[in-house]
Amino acid sequence: GTRRHRHGARGCCSGCSLRLTAAGRGEARCHGRTSSRTRMPRRRAHMYAMGAVGAAVLVLVLASGWSGSRCRCCAAEGDGGVAGAQGGGNQAEKRYHYSVKYHTADGEELRGNEVRRADHFKAAMERRSWWEPTNGTNYDLFVAPSCKTAGYGDASSILNASTKDFILVNRFHSTSVKKTIKDKIPVSETLNKYSEERGERPSWWPETFPCRNSEEFEQQLPELQAAFSRYAAKEEDNNERNTLQGKMWIVKGKQHGAQQIDLFDDYQELEDRMKEMIVEEELLAQKYIEKPLLIDGSKFDLRMYVLVSSDRKVHLYREGEVKVCATQYSLGSTEKNVHITNNKIQKLEKNYDNTQHMLSTDDLEGRVARADFHWHTAFGKIKEVAREYFLDVMVDTLIEREPTKGSFYLFGMDVIFDEDLNVYLLEVNHCPGLCNRYCSEYLGILYNKMHEDIVRTVVDPLFPPPEGILAFWPHALSENGFVPVTAPQQSNDVMSKAKSFFQSLFHTEL
């Protein structure tokens, strides 16, 4: 009979297993050593087939440069495993250098969200054998996770500090970001200006009144009061179907988060609160979406991720976060926990459970009790918002020729659907928070995969692996999650033809 291999009948890892299988009729080997006690059966036909298949797989893996998951024995011997066979066990020559910073230029250590962002980038780069880290200025990729304007500065200052003509930096010029997406106020101002130029407000942008100071507030009061009355009148008109109708308005401070957010259904209370807030900070008043799409009776919104690069390409990530309120939705309540999905508010609820209130967009279709809601269609609507906002409205301001050359930036985009399945943009975050102690296990996986796909999208095309090395790691087998927001028109034609084919084949509607 067959004696057990010293690491198990099938090998304890890919290295041992492939050697054991590829040995076929001969002696099984592990780590280049021969075990005289371990032999494979000679007279079983299926073992010959396994040997042939194993040898083919081994050749493929060796050609790809994949080290596989190795046992402690293989790991202890460095690249003596499967990958070690290429080039006599030598690692691939390192051609590129990256620098991931865990502190500012002043020596201040990063914390929380910034450390997690650095960890995700570092993990993605460590999976690439043709890259190696550096602490000097001889880098091809510079990752500065801090969202602060202090520290290493913006893209232009980082580029000037480099010893190379071209590098990649995960940030834009700080001035362009500050003018456009630093907080809610410039986002609102830019969209309002865009609406004036095109003669109408985008359907996905609720009416908004940003105010930077008391003077601006006083100037906008007549228009704000008129808008309040107009939407209140729509609520009383039963013949007009409009989910933006009603008296509820929301007031937000300029900073991201839920600290300065209030809801009002009385105009005088709304005006009084804005007069009080404008003395201390910039603010905006926005028409509230009174009839949102619900999950189990609770309000939810979505955080999607948009990748913008300095070559004016915009990508939207396929997956996102679904943030669900832990309290049942009621328009008659002005309590924040009913209307605001922010984790800092929802985590205080007794029945908050991150497995139920922090969901994947893949689970959304099954949780929304609507037969006409399909995530594929919903994603297409979100993609159109990203296209119009980032390409038509923002890209010329974000991308400045010299300062942002070789830069890329990840933005968070919050959207919400109403009960008529219309999508609305809530805000755009220039420094989206990543997984913290309140997040679900799904989000940890999402962030890791997303940063891998960031590198695949903007880094790998410019810094490919050296000739002869096929990039092969688990994530490389999956589809890149970033989708260009300017998809070729023919892709829709292909989908249409495929749909028609299957309808004719099965004689049914899809």
C-alpha positions as CSV (number, residue, x, y, z in Angstrom):
1,G,0.0,0.0,0.0
2,T,0.9,3.7,-0.1
3,R,2.8,5.1,2.8
4,R,1.7,8.5,4.0
5,H,3.7,11.4,2.9
6,R,5.3,13.0,6.0
7,H,3.1,16.1,5.5
8,G,-0.1,14.2,4.8
9,A,-1.6,12.0,2.2
10,R,-2.3,14.8,-0.2
11,G,0.6,17.1,0.9
12,C,0.2,19.8,3.4
13,C,0.6,22.7,1.0
14,S,0.6,23.5,-2.7
15,G,4.4,22.9,-2.9
16,C,4.3,19.4,-1.3
17,S,1.1,18.4,-3.0
18,L,2.2,19.3,-6.5
19,R,5.5,17.5,-6.0
20,L,3.8,14.5,-4.7
21,T,1.3,14.4,-7.5
22,A,3.8,15.2,-10.2
23,A,6.1,12.4,-9.0
24,G,3.7,9.9,-10.5
25,R,5.3,6.5,-10.3
26,G,8.5,7.7,-8.8
27,E,9.4,8.9,-5.4
28,A,7.6,11.8,-3.7
29,R,9.8,14.7,-2.9
30,C,9.4,17.7,-0.5
31,H,11.8,20.6,-0.4
32,G,14.2,18.9,-2.9
33,R,14.7,15.9,-0.6
34,T,13.7,12.3,-1.3
35,S,11.8,10.0,1.0
36,S,12.6,6.4,0.4
37,R,9.6,5.3,2.4
38,T,7.1,7.2,0.3
39,R,6.1,5.6,-3.0
40,M,3.1,5.9,-5.3
41,P,1.1,2.9,-6.5
42,R,2.5,1.6,-9.8
43,R,-0.5,-0.3,-11.3
44,R,-3.4,2.2,-10.9
45,A,-4.3,3.8,-14.2
46,H,-5.8,6.9,-12.5
47,M,-2.6,7.6,-10.7
48,Y,-0.8,7.8,-14.1
49,A,-3.4,10.3,-15.2
50,M,-3.0,12.3,-11.9
51,G,0.7,12.3,-12.4
52,A,0.4,13.7,-15.9
53,V,-2.1,16.4,-14.8
54,G,0.0,17.2,-11.8
55,A,3.1,17.6,-14.0
56,A,1.2,19.9,-16.3
57,V,-0.1,22.0,-13.4
58,L,3.4,22.2,-12.0
59,V,4.9,23.4,-15.3
60,L,2.1,26.1,-15.5
61,V,2.6,27.3,-12.0
62,L,6.4,27.4,-12.4
63,A,6.0,29.4,-15.6
64,S,3.7,31.8,-13.8
65,G,6.0,32.5,-11.0
66,W,3.4,31.7,-8.3
67,S,4.7,30.6,-5.0
68,G,1.3,29.2,-3.8
69,S,0.3,28.8,-0.2
70,R,3.2,26.9,1.6
71,C,3.5,25.0,4.8
72,R,5.8,26.1,7.5
73,C,8.5,23.8,6.2
74,C,8.4,25.3,2.7
75,A,8.2,28.8,4.1
76,A,11.2,28.2,6.3
77,E,13.2,27.3,3.3
78,G,12.4,30.6,1.6
79,D,11.7,30.2,-2.1
80,G,12.6,26.5,-2.0
81,G,8.9,25.7,-2.8
82,V,7.2,25.8,-6.2
83,A,8.3,29.3,-7.0
84,G,11.9,28.5,-6.1
85,A,12.2,26.4,-9.2
86,Q,12.2,29.4,-11.5
87,G,15.7,30.7,-12.0
88,G,17.2,28.1,-9.6
89,G,15.3,29.5,-6.6
90,N,16.2,33.1,-7.1
91,Q,13.4,35.7,-6.7
92,A,12.3,37.8,-9.6
93,E,14.5,40.8,-10.1
94,K,13.0,43.9,-8.3
95,R,12.5,46.7,-10.8
96,Y,10.3,49.2,-9.0
97,H,10.2,50.8,-5.6
98,Y,7.3,52.0,-3.5
99,S,7.1,54.0,-0.4
100,V,4.1,53.7,2.0
101,K,4.2,56.3,4.8
102,Y,3.0,55.6,8.3
103,H,3.9,59.0,9.6
104,T,3.9,62.6,8.4
105,A,7.0,64.5,7.3
106,D,7.1,66.0,10.8
107,G,7.3,62.5,12.3
108,E,3.7,62.3,13.6
109,E,2.4,58.8,13.4
110,L,-0.7,58.1,11.5
111,R,-3.7,56.6,13.3
112,G,-6.9,54.7,12.7
113,N,-8.3,55.1,9.2
114,E,-5.0,56.3,7.8
115,V,-3.1,53.3,9.1
116,R,-5.7,50.9,7.7
117,R,-5.4,52.6,4.3
118,A,-1.6,52.2,4.4
119,D,-1.9,48.6,5.4
120,H,-4.2,47.8,2.4
121,F,-1.9,49.5,0.0
122,K,1.2,47.8,1.4
123,A,-0.5,44.3,1.3
124,A,-1.3,44.9,-2.4
125,M,2.3,45.9,-3.2
126,E,3.8,43.0,-1.3
127,R,1.9,40.6,-3.5
128,R,3.9,41.9,-6.5
129,S,7.4,40.3,-6.6
130,W,8.7,42.9,-9.0
131,W,8.2,45.7,-6.4
132,E,10.2,46.4,-3.2
133,P,9.8,49.0,-0.5
134,T,12.1,51.9,0.0
135,N,12.5,54.7,2.6
136,G,14.4,57.0,0.3
137,T,13.3,59.2,-2.6
138,N,14.0,56.7,-5.3
139,Y,10.4,55.5,-5.5
140,D,8.1,54.8,-8.4
141,L,5.0,54.8,-6.2
142,F,4.4,57.1,-3.3
143,V,1.5,56.3,-0.9
144,A,0.6,59.0,1.6
145,P,-2.5,57.7,3.4
146,S,-3.0,60.9,5.5
147,C,-5.9,63.0,4.3
148,K,-4.4,66.1,6.0
149,T,-3.0,68.9,3.9
150,A,0.0,69.0,6.3
151,G,2.8,66.5,6.3
152,Y,4.1,65.4,2.9
153,G,1.9,68.0,1.1
154,D,0.2,67.5,-2.2
155,A,1.1,65.7,-5.4
156,S,3.4,68.5,-6.7
157,S,5.6,68.6,-3.6
158,I,5.9,64.8,-3.5
159,L,6.8,64.8,-7.2
160,N,9.5,67.4,-6.7
161,A,11.0,65.4,-3.9
162,S,11.4,62.3,-6.1
163,T,14.6,61.5,-7.9
164,K,12.7,60.2,-10.9
165,D,10.9,61.9,-13.8
166,F,7.7,60.0,-13.3
167,I,6.1,58.5,-10.2
168,L,2.6,57.6,-9.1
169,V,1.0,59.4,-6.1
170,N,-2.3,58.5,-4.5
171,R,-3.4,62.1,-4.2
172,F,-4.2,65.2,-6.3
173,H,-3.1,68.8,-5.8
174,S,-4.5,69.9,-2.4
175,T,-5.8,73.1,-3.8
176,S,-8.0,71.4,-6.5
177,V,-9.4,69.0,-3.9
178,K,-10.1,71.8,-1.5
179,K,-11.9,73.8,-4.1
180,T,-14.2,70.9,-5.2
181,I,-14.6,68.0,-2.8
182,K,-13.0,69.0,0.5
183,D,-16.4,69.3,2.2
184,K,-20.1,69.7,1.5
185,I,-20.0,73.4,0.7
186,P,-17.8,73.4,-2.5
187,V,-19.6,70.2,-3.7
188,S,-22.9,72.0,-3.5
189,E,-21.6,75.3,-5.0
190,T,-20.1,73.4,-8.0
191,L,-23.2,71.5,-8.7
192,N,-25.4,74.6,-8.4
193,K,-23.2,76.4,-10.8
194,Y,-23.3,73.4,-13.2
195,S,-27.1,73.5,-12.9
196,E,-27.2,77.2,-13.8
197,E,-25.0,76.7,-16.9
198,R,-27.1,73.8,-18.2
199,G,-30.4,75.5,-17.4
200,E,-31.7,72.8,-15.1
201,R,-30.7,70.9,-12.1
202,P,-29.6,67.2,-12.5
203,S,-32.4,64.9,-11.5
204,W,-30.1,63.2,-9.0
205,W,-29.3,66.4,-7.1
206,P,-31.8,67.7,-4.6
207,E,-32.3,71.5,-4.3
208,T,-29.5,72.8,-2.1
209,F,-28.6,76.2,-0.6
210,P,-25.0,76.5,0.6
211,C,-24.0,79.4,2.7
212,R,-20.4,80.4,3.7
213,N,-21.3,83.4,5.8
214,S,-24.1,85.5,7.2
215,E,-24.2,87.7,4.1
216,E,-24.7,84.8,1.8
217,F,-27.3,83.4,4.1
218,E,-29.3,86.7,4.0
219,Q,-29.1,86.9,0.2
220,Q,-30.5,83.4,-0.2
221,L,-33.3,83.6,2.4
222,P,-36.0,84.7,-0.1
223,E,-35.2,81.9,-2.5
224,L,-35.0,79.4,0.3
225,Q,-38.4,80.4,1.6
226,A,-39.9,80.2,-1.8
227,A,-38.5,76.7,-2.4
228,F,-39.9,75.6,1.0
229,S,-43.4,76.8,0.1
230,R,-43.2,75.2,-3.4
231,Y,-42.3,71.8,-2.1
232,A,-44.9,72.0,0.7
233,A,-47.6,72.8,-1.9
234,K,-46.6,69.7,-3.9
235,E,-47.4,67.6,-0.8
236,E,-51.0,68.8,-0.9
237,D,-51.3,68.2,-4.7
238,N,-52.4,64.6,-4.9
239,N,-52.3,64.7,-8.7
240,E,-48.5,65.3,-8.8
241,R,-46.2,62.4,-8.1
242,N,-42.9,63.6,-6.7
243,T,-40.9,62.0,-4.0
244,L,-39.2,65.3,-3.3
245,Q,-42.5,66.8,-2.2
246,G,-43.2,67.7,1.4
247,K,-42.0,70.1,4.1
248,M,-39.0,68.2,5.5
249,W,-35.6,69.9,5.0
250,I,-32.2,68.9,6.3
251,V,-29.5,71.3,7.5
252,K,-25.8,70.2,7.4
253,G,-22.6,71.7,8.7
254,K,-19.7,71.7,6.2
255,Q,-17.8,68.9,7.8
256,H,-18.4,65.2,6.9
257,G,-20.1,63.2,9.6
258,A,-23.3,63.6,11.6
259,Q,-22.3,66.0,14.3
260,Q,-24.0,69.1,12.7
261,I,-27.1,67.6,11.0
262,D,-30.7,68.6,11.9
263,L,-34.1,68.1,10.3
264,F,-37.0,70.6,10.1
265,D,-40.5,70.5,8.8
266,D,-41.3,74.1,9.9
267,Y,-39.8,77.0,7.9
268,Q,-39.3,79.4,10.9
269,E,-37.5,76.7,12.9
270,L,-35.3,76.0,9.8
271,E,-34.4,79.7,9.4
272,D,-33.7,80.2,13.1
273,R,-31.4,77.2,13.2
274,M,-29.5,78.4,10.2
275,K,-29.0,81.8,11.6
276,E,-27.6,80.3,14.8
277,M,-25.2,77.9,12.9
278,I,-23.9,80.4,10.3
279,V,-22.2,82.4,13.0
280,E,-19.8,79.6,13.7
281,E,-19.5,77.6,10.5
282,E,-20.5,77.2,6.9
283,L,-23.7,75.3,6.3
284,L,-26.2,74.2,3.7
285,A,-29.9,73.5,3.6
286,Q,-31.2,70.7,1.3
287,K,-34.5,69.3,0.4
288,Y,-34.9,66.0,2.2
289,I,-35.8,62.8,0.4
290,E,-39.0,62.1,2.3
291,K,-40.0,58.8,0.7
292,P,-36.8,56.7,0.6
293,L,-36.6,53.0,-0.4
294,L,-36.6,50.9,2.8
295,I,-35.1,47.7,4.1
296,D,-37.4,45.9,6.6
297,G,-39.0,49.3,7.3
298,S,-35.7,51.1,7.9
299,K,-34.0,53.8,5.8
300,F,-30.6,53.0,4.1
301,D,-28.1,54.6,1.8
302,L,-25.1,53.4,-0.1
303,R,-21.4,54.3,0.0
304,M,-19.8,53.7,-3.4
305,Y,-16.2,54.2,-4.3
306,V,-14.9,56.2,-7.3
307,L,-11.3,56.1,-8.6
308,V,-10.1,59.1,-10.5
309,S,-6.7,59.3,-12.2
310,S,-4.8,62.2,-13.7
311,D,-5.3,60.9,-17.2
312,R,-9.0,61.8,-16.8
313,K,-10.2,58.3,-16.4
314,V,-13.0,57.6,-13.9
315,H,-13.9,54.1,-12.5
316,L,-16.7,53.1,-10.2
317,Y,-16.3,50.1,-7.9
318,R,-18.9,47.3,-8.4
319,E,-19.3,46.7,-4.7
320,G,-20.2,49.1,-1.9
321,E,-21.5,49.5,1.6
322,V,-25.2,49.5,2.5
323,K,-25.7,51.5,5.7
324,V,-29.0,50.7,7.4
325,C,-30.7,52.5,10.3
326,A,-31.4,50.4,13.3
327,T,-34.7,52.2,13.9
328,Q,-37.8,52.0,11.8
329,Y,-38.3,54.9,9.5
330,S,-41.0,57.5,10.3
331,L,-41.4,60.8,8.5
332,G,-43.1,62.2,11.6
333,S,-40.0,61.9,13.7
334,T,-37.0,64.3,13.5
335,E,-34.7,62.1,15.6
336,K,-31.3,61.6,13.9
337,N,-31.3,57.8,14.5
338,V,-34.3,57.5,12.3
339,H,-32.9,59.5,9.3
340,I,-29.1,59.4,9.5
341,T,-27.3,56.2,8.7
342,N,-23.9,57.3,10.0
343,N,-22.3,54.7,12.1
344,K,-21.4,57.1,14.9
345,I,-25.2,57.6,15.4
346,Q,-26.4,54.0,14.7
347,K,-23.8,52.3,16.9
348,L,-25.5,53.9,20.0
349,E,-28.8,52.0,19.3
350,K,-29.4,48.9,21.5
351,N,-30.4,46.7,18.6
352,Y,-27.5,47.8,16.3
353,D,-25.8,44.8,14.7
354,N,-23.2,45.3,12.1
355,T,-24.1,42.1,10.4
356,Q,-27.6,43.4,9.8
357,H,-27.0,47.1,9.5
358,M,-23.7,47.1,7.4
359,L,-24.5,45.1,4.3
360,S,-23.0,44.2,1.0
361,T,-24.5,45.6,-2.2
362,D,-24.7,42.0,-3.4
363,D,-27.2,41.3,-0.6
364,L,-29.3,44.4,-1.3
365,E,-31.6,42.8,-3.9
366,G,-32.6,40.1,-1.5
367,R,-33.2,42.5,1.4
368,V,-35.3,45.1,-0.5
369,A,-38.9,43.9,-0.6
370,R,-39.5,45.0,-4.1
371,A,-39.9,42.7,-7.1
372,D,-38.9,45.6,-9.5
373,F,-35.6,46.4,-7.7
374,H,-32.6,44.8,-9.4
375,W,-29.0,45.7,-8.4
376,H,-27.7,45.6,-11.9
377,T,-30.2,48.3,-12.9
378,A,-29.5,50.3,-9.7
379,F,-25.8,50.1,-10.3
380,G,-26.3,51.5,-13.8
381,K,-28.1,54.5,-12.4
382,I,-25.3,55.1,-9.9
383,K,-22.8,54.8,-12.6
384,E,-24.6,57.5,-14.6
385,V,-24.4,59.8,-11.6
386,A,-20.7,59.1,-11.2
387,R,-20.2,59.8,-14.9
388,E,-22.0,63.1,-14.9
389,Y,-20.6,64.3,-11.6
390,F,-16.9,63.4,-12.0
391,L,-16.5,63.7,-15.8
392,D,-18.9,66.5,-16.7
393,V,-18.7,68.6,-13.6
394,M,-15.5,67.9,-11.6
395,V,-12.7,66.5,-13.7
396,D,-11.5,69.7,-15.3
397,T,-11.2,71.3,-11.8
398,L,-9.7,68.2,-10.2
399,I,-7.1,67.5,-12.8
400,E,-4.5,70.2,-13.1
401,R,-1.9,69.6,-15.7
402,E,1.5,69.6,-14.0
403,P,0.7,69.3,-10.3
404,T,-1.4,66.2,-10.6
405,K,0.5,64.4,-13.3
406,G,0.8,60.7,-12.3
407,S,-1.8,61.0,-9.6
408,F,-4.8,59.1,-8.6
409,Y,-7.5,59.5,-5.9
410,L,-10.2,57.4,-4.3
411,F,-13.4,59.1,-3.4
412,G,-16.4,58.0,-1.4
413,M,-19.8,58.7,-3.0
414,D,-23.0,58.4,-0.9
415,V,-26.3,57.9,-2.8
416,I,-29.8,57.0,-1.8
417,F,-32.8,55.6,-3.7
418,D,-36.4,56.7,-3.2
419,E,-39.5,54.5,-3.3
420,D,-39.8,55.2,-7.1
421,L,-36.2,53.9,-7.5
422,N,-34.8,57.2,-8.4
423,V,-31.2,57.8,-7.2
424,Y,-29.9,60.9,-5.5
425,L,-26.4,62.1,-4.7
426,L,-26.0,62.9,-1.0
427,E,-22.4,63.8,-0.7
428,V,-18.9,63.1,-2.0
429,N,-16.1,62.3,0.6
430,H,-12.5,63.1,-0.3
431,C,-11.2,60.9,2.5
432,P,-13.6,57.9,2.8
433,G,-13.3,56.0,6.1
434,L,-12.3,52.4,6.0
435,C,-13.0,49.5,8.2
436,N,-13.1,50.3,11.9
437,R,-14.2,48.4,15.0
438,Y,-17.8,48.8,14.0
439,C,-17.5,47.3,10.6
440,S,-18.6,43.9,9.5
441,E,-16.3,41.1,8.3
442,Y,-17.6,41.7,4.7
443,L,-16.2,45.3,4.7
444,G,-12.7,44.1,5.8
445,I,-12.7,41.8,2.7
446,L,-14.1,44.6,0.5
447,Y,-11.4,47.1,1.4
448,N,-8.6,44.6,0.9
449,K,-9.9,43.6,-2.5
450,M,-10.6,47.2,-3.5
451,H,-7.1,48.4,-2.9
452,E,-5.8,45.4,-4.8
453,D,-8.0,46.5,-7.7
454,I,-6.8,50.1,-7.3
455,V,-3.3,48.9,-8.0
456,R,-4.4,46.7,-10.8
457,T,-6.2,49.6,-12.4
458,V,-3.7,52.5,-12.1
459,V,-0.3,50.9,-11.2
460,D,0.1,47.7,-13.1
461,P,-0.6,49.1,-16.6
462,L,2.3,51.6,-16.0
463,F,4.6,49.3,-14.1
464,P,4.0,45.8,-15.5
465,P,6.0,42.8,-14.2
466,P,9.3,42.1,-15.8
467,E,9.4,40.0,-19.0
468,G,8.9,36.3,-18.4
469,I,6.9,36.8,-15.2
470,L,3.2,36.2,-15.3
471,A,1.5,38.0,-12.4
472,F,-0.4,35.3,-10.6
473,W,-2.0,35.6,-7.2
474,P,-5.5,34.8,-5.9
475,H,-7.0,38.2,-6.6
476,A,-5.7,38.1,-10.2
477,L,-8.1,35.3,-10.9
478,S,-11.1,37.4,-10.1
479,E,-12.6,40.2,-12.2
480,N,-11.3,43.7,-11.5
481,G,-14.0,45.4,-9.5
482,F,-13.5,48.9,-11.0
483,V,-15.7,49.6,-14.0
484,P,-15.0,52.5,-16.3
485,V,-17.9,55.0,-16.2
486,T,-17.6,55.6,-19.9
487,A,-18.3,52.0,-21.0
488,P,-18.2,51.4,-24.8
489,Q,-21.6,51.6,-26.5
490,Q,-21.1,48.2,-28.2
491,S,-21.1,46.5,-24.8
492,N,-24.8,47.3,-24.5
493,D,-25.4,46.0,-28.0
494,V,-23.7,42.7,-27.0
495,M,-25.8,42.4,-23.9
496,S,-28.9,43.1,-26.0
497,K,-28.0,40.5,-28.5
498,A,-27.2,37.9,-25.8
499,K,-30.6,38.7,-24.1
500,S,-32.4,38.2,-27.4
501,F,-30.6,34.9,-28.0
502,F,-31.6,33.4,-24.7
503,Q,-35.2,34.6,-25.0
504,S,-35.5,32.9,-28.4
505,L,-33.7,29.8,-27.0
506,F,-36.0,29.4,-24.0
507,H,-39.0,31.1,-25.5
508,T,-39.4,33.3,-22.4
509,E,-38.9,36.8,-21.3
510,L,-35.8,37.6,-19.3
